[in-house]
Amino acid sequence: MSRYPKISDTPDRFDLKSNKLCKNCENFIAENRKHYCSKECMEQFNRNNSWFFIRKDVQE
């Protein structure tokens, strides 16, 4: 078991009509995307939830 939860362990979110919502901002996700509504949302979520990116930002 890892020390910190993986991003993939974050559960998917759905609205009342079973439409998938963005893991970061809870907007609707387009048909061709899996977890985030945009590249910017994916980057923001990773920066806030991934120790790799957090360490990288601190070192800069």
C-alpha positions as CSV (number, residue, x, y, z in Angstrom):
1,M,0.0,0.0,0.0
2,S,1.3,3.4,-1.0
3,R,1.8,6.2,1.5
4,Y,-0.4,8.6,-0.3
5,P,-3.5,7.9,-2.4
6,K,-3.2,7.7,-6.1
7,I,-5.0,10.2,-8.3
8,S,-6.7,7.3,-10.0
9,D,-8.3,6.4,-6.6
10,T,-10.3,9.6,-6.8
11,P,-13.9,8.5,-7.5
12,D,-15.6,9.6,-10.7
13,R,-18.5,12.0,-10.2
14,F,-21.9,12.0,-11.9
15,D,-24.9,14.3,-12.0
16,L,-28.5,13.2,-11.5
17,K,-28.8,12.1,-15.2
18,S,-25.6,10.0,-14.9
19,N,-23.5,12.4,-16.9
20,K,-19.8,12.3,-15.9
21,L,-18.4,15.4,-14.2
22,C,-14.9,16.8,-14.2
23,K,-12.8,15.6,-11.2
24,N,-11.6,19.2,-10.7
25,C,-14.4,21.6,-11.4
26,E,-17.5,19.4,-11.7
27,N,-18.4,20.7,-15.2
28,F,-19.7,18.3,-17.8
29,I,-17.0,16.2,-19.6
30,A,-17.1,16.0,-23.4
31,E,-17.5,12.6,-25.0
32,N,-13.9,12.3,-26.0
33,R,-12.5,13.0,-22.5
34,K,-12.2,10.6,-19.6
35,H,-11.8,12.5,-16.3
36,Y,-11.4,16.2,-16.9
37,C,-13.3,18.8,-18.9
38,S,-10.1,20.4,-20.2
39,K,-6.3,20.2,-20.2
40,E,-6.2,23.2,-17.8
41,C,-8.4,21.4,-15.3
42,M,-6.2,18.3,-15.5
43,E,-3.1,20.3,-14.8
44,Q,-4.7,22.2,-11.9
45,F,-6.0,18.9,-10.3
46,N,-2.5,17.3,-10.7
47,R,-0.8,20.4,-9.2
48,N,-3.1,20.2,-6.2
49,N,-3.2,16.5,-5.7
50,S,0.1,14.9,-6.9
51,W,3.2,15.0,-4.7
52,F,5.3,14.8,-7.9
53,F,4.0,18.2,-9.0
54,I,4.0,19.7,-5.5
55,R,7.7,18.8,-5.1
56,K,8.4,20.2,-8.5
57,D,6.7,23.5,-7.8
58,V,8.6,23.8,-4.4
59,Q,11.9,23.2,-6.0
60,E,11.4,25.9,-8.6
